[in-house]
Amino acid sequence: MSRVCVICGKGRTSGNNVSHSNRRTKRAFNANVHKVQVEIDGVVSNEYVCTRCMRTSKKS
């Protein structure tokens, strides 16, 4: 199961580890997602939502 936000689609991105000698190796940046109860189109289910979308939904 992929950990992708169901609201905005934010997921895993890639980048590099850079050592002191400037050697580069691949690494992954995972999105900060949590499993929460959300209501989408009147249906309540447990889905992954990123923390930015959680903060935005509290405003409305």
C-alpha positions as CSV (number, residue, x, y, z in Angstrom):
1,M,0.0,0.0,0.0
2,S,1.4,3.3,-1.0
3,R,1.4,6.2,1.5
4,V,-0.1,8.9,-0.5
5,C,-2.4,11.7,0.7
6,V,-5.9,11.1,-0.7
7,I,-6.7,14.8,-0.7
8,C,-3.7,16.4,-2.4
9,G,-1.8,13.4,-3.8
10,K,1.4,14.2,-1.9
11,G,3.7,11.2,-1.7
12,R,7.3,10.0,-1.8
13,T,9.9,12.1,-3.5
14,S,13.5,11.3,-4.3
15,G,16.8,13.1,-3.7
16,N,20.4,12.6,-2.8
17,N,22.4,12.0,0.4
18,V,25.4,14.2,0.0
19,S,28.5,13.2,2.0
20,H,31.3,15.5,3.2
21,S,33.4,14.5,0.2
22,N,30.3,15.5,-2.0
23,R,29.6,11.9,-3.1
24,R,25.9,11.4,-3.8
25,T,23.7,8.4,-3.2
26,K,19.9,8.1,-3.8
27,R,17.5,8.5,-0.9
28,A,13.7,9.0,-0.4
29,F,11.8,11.7,1.3
30,N,8.5,10.3,2.6
31,A,5.4,12.4,3.0
32,N,4.2,13.1,6.6
33,V,0.9,11.2,6.3
34,H,-1.3,9.7,9.0
35,K,-4.2,7.4,8.9
36,V,-7.3,9.3,9.9
37,Q,-11.1,9.1,9.4
38,V,-12.2,11.3,6.5
39,E,-15.5,11.9,4.8
40,I,-15.2,12.0,1.0
41,D,-18.4,12.3,-1.0
42,G,-20.5,11.4,2.1
43,V,-18.6,8.1,2.7
44,V,-16.5,7.9,5.9
45,S,-13.4,5.8,5.7
46,N,-9.9,5.5,7.2
47,E,-7.4,7.0,4.7
48,Y,-3.9,8.4,4.6
49,V,-3.9,12.3,4.9
50,C,-0.9,14.5,5.0
51,T,-0.5,16.8,8.0
52,R,-0.8,19.9,5.9
53,C,-4.2,18.9,4.6
54,M,-5.2,18.1,8.2
55,R,-4.3,21.6,9.3
56,T,-6.1,23.1,6.4
57,S,-9.3,21.1,7.0
58,K,-9.4,22.4,10.6
59,K,-9.8,26.0,9.3
60,S,-13.1,25.2,7.6
